[in-house]
Amino acid sequence: MLAISVLRRKKIPFFLNADGGFINEDESERKQKIKRRFISAATWWLSTAPQTSKYLMAYGADEKRIFEYPFSSVKRVDALSEALTTEERLLVRGRKVLRCETLFISVGQFVPRKGYYEFLTQWVSKDRGTIGLAIIGGGVEEALYKEITKDYPNVWILPFLKKQVLADYFKAADAFVLPTKEDIWGLVVNEAMSFGLPVFSTTSCIAAEKLKGSGVQVFPVGDNDALISAMEYFAMSENRDEMISDVVERGREYTIEKMAQAHIEIFKDVLKGNG
């Protein structure tokens, strides 16, 4: 905010970059004015998705000066050119002692915003057979999740893991689930796709909403019945090739290198007077 104030005072044109944003219909008029004052001050805006662009425009951004780019934290070298085979996944799963026929993983902080409590409550409402679920992240609700799932051997509640260790869990899994109530972007979706994992999430994860397709399915926030039904259908499916191919192909388009190149092209256009 201080930087924006200085730039405005010195009349220096600048970009404002936003990962994402959800318009709060209940926010006070004072907050709206403050946000509009600072967001509308930019000359150009960088946006990750149409939903982010709508957020920016709600606070005064000029639609014609908003540029979207592929947001990611995944390096090109880390994005698989093809998904692991079932045999390769089972091998890693065996090393991690994750005994199940189909494994879903989720990664995120154990906080109310991620929606895990309601999701797990619905998950344990019936026997899910040979479907396994590993939720990784740690946080204030960890003890609560463990209490809910204590009688379910196919559910693993795991703490925060370092990147290299976490990679093994991505390699062990068949798909990724994120029942979030609000993720401004959701970089973990990019990470899951880079490992060739189909994604099941909610409309309040901007990454999933932006990348939805045959391999990325989204459901209304809180509709855990629909989310879990889709997961069970996936677990029973004998042909997952289309979903896997979709996430592998589009995952390669969302890398740090692609993001950097998009920024370069945007800056070139602006310098030529095209923005």
N, C-alpha and C positions, 0 to 999 in steps of 0.2 A: 504493500500500500504506500509506503514511503517512497519506493522507487517510482511508482506510477505518478505520485504527486510531483516529484522532481522532474520527470520526463514531460509532464504536462506543462509545468511552469517554464521549462526551457524550450518548449515546443519541439521536442525531439520525437519523430515518429517511431512507433515500436509495435512489436507483435505481443499478444497475450496468448499464452498456450494453456489449454485446459484438457486434463485427462478425461473428464466427464463431469456430469452434474445432473441433479434431479431438482426440478422446480418445486419448491415448497409452497403449496397453496395457502398454508396457514401462517406463514411468516409475517411478522409485523411490518407495517408501512415503513418504519424507520430502517429496518434491515433491508427492505427492498430498495430504498433510496440510496443506502450506503453501497450495496452491491452494484446498482445501476451506475452510480457515480464512478466507481473504479473500473468496472468491466467495460462500460461504454467509452472510456477514455482512450482505449487502444486505437491504433490506426488499422491494424489487421489482426485477425484471430486465427489460431491453429486449433483444430478440433479433431477428435478421434472418431466421431460417428455422428449421424444425423441427430441422435438424441442429445449429444453434447452441443451441437450447433443450435438446436432449439433452446437449450438452456442459455447459451450466450445471447441469442436474439431476445430472449425474455428480459434481459438486462441491458438492452440497448445496442448490441452488436449489429453491424451492417451485414446483412446476408450475403451481399456481393463481395465482401472482403473476408469471408470465412473460408479457410482452406482445410480440407480434411486430409489426414495422413494415416498410415497403418501403424498403430501404436503397439510396441512389443518390447520385451526384455530378453528375448531369445536370440542368441547369435546364430548365424546361418550354419555354422559348423555343428551346432547342437540340434538342429532340426533334422529329423530322420528323412531320408529320401524315400524310404518305404517302411511300413510298420513291421514290428517284430512278429515272428511267427508264433502260433499258439504254443508250440514246443518250447520256444525261447522264453515266453512268458511263464510257462509252468515251471521251467527250470529255476528262474529267479524266485518264483513264488514258493517253491520248495525250500530254497535257502532261507527264506524269511519265515518259514513255518506258517504260511497262510493257507490253510487247508480248505479249499472250496473249489467249485467248478468254474464259477464266474466271479471275478473280483472287481468291485467298484471302489475307487478311492476318492477322497475329498481332502483338500488342503486349505486351511484357513484358521484364523484365530477362534478360540472357543469363547465367543462373546455372543450376546443375544442377536446382534445385527446379522450374523451369518445364518440364522435360522436352523441351526443344528438341533436345538432342543425339541422343537415341534416335529422336525423331520424324524428324529430318532424315536420319539414317542409313537409316531405312526408306524415306523419300521418294525418295532417290537410288538405291535398289536396283533401280529400273527406270525406263524412260522414261515420264513423265507427260503426254506429248503437248503439247497447247496449254494446259494448266492452269498458271497462274502462282502463285507463292507469295512473299509479301513479309513478312519477319519484322523487326520494328522494336523497338529498345530499347537496344541496347548493353550491354556488361558484360564480365566476365572471360573468357567463352567466345566472344567475337566472332571472334577469329582462327580458332578451331577450326571454327566454323560456315562461315566463308568457305572454309576448306580443304576441308571436306566437299563443298561445293556449287560449287567452282570450275569444274567442267566442265558446269554446268547453267545455261544462259542464262536460263531462266524462273524462277530463284530469286534473290531480292534480299535481302541481309542489310544492314540499314540501322541507323544509330546512333539514339540518343535524339533525338526531334524535338519541337519546341515544339508546343503545342496547336493553333495555327492551321495549321501545316504538316501536322501529323498528320491534321487534319480532311480534308484533300484526299485522303489515302490511304484513309480510311474511305469517302469519296465515290467513289473509283475502284474499290473492291472490290465483289465480288459476295457474299462471305460471310466469316465470321471463324472462326479456329481457335485453340484454346488447349489444347495437350497437357499441361497442368500436372500435376505430382505432388502439389502442395498449394497451394491458394489459399484463405486464410481467408475471403474473400468473392469478390473478383474484379470490382472496379468497371469494369474494361475491358469486361466482358460487357455491362453497362448502356450503356456508351458505344457499343459496336457495335450494340446493338439500337436506340439512338436514331437511328442512321443507316439503319435498316431492313435490317441485315445478319443473315441466319440465322447461328446459332452452332453450332459443333461443338467440344465440349470433353470433360472427363472428370468422373467422379463425385467427384473431389477438388477441384472448383471449386464452392464452396457456391452462388454466384450461378447457375451453369448448372444445378446440381441443383435449386435452388429454382424456377427459371424454365423448366425443361424442358417441352417441348410439341412441336407440329409444327414450330416454327421454331427450337427449341433442343434439340439432340440431345446426349446424354452417353454416354460409353463408359468401360469399366473402365480405370483407370490402367495405362499400359503396353501396352494393346491397340491399338497403332498400325495394325495391319492393318485392324481394324474401323473405326477412325477415318478412315483414308485411303480405304477402300472407300466409306464414306458420302460423303466429299468428292467422289470420282470419280463416284458416282451422281448427286450434286447437279449436278456440272459437265455431265453428259450430259442432265440433265432439261430438257425444253422448257417445263415448267410449274412455276415456282417461286412462283407467286402466293400459295398457301396459307401457305407458310413465311414469306414476306415480310410478308404481312398480319398473321400471328400476332405477329411480333416488333415491328412498328410499333404494333399495338394495345396489347400488354402493355408495350412500352417507355414509352408515355405514362403508364402507371400507376406507373412507377418514376422519379420526378423528385424534386428537392429539395423542391419545394412539397408534393408528396404525402407525402413523408417528414415534413416539418414539421407538416402537418395531422394526420397519424397520431399524432405525439407529443402534440399539443395535446389530441386526443380521449382519449388514454391518461391524461394528467395530470388532465383533467376527471373521468374515471371514478374515479381514485384519490382525488381531493379529495371526491368525493361518497360515498366509502366503498365503492365497487364493486370495489375491488381490494386 
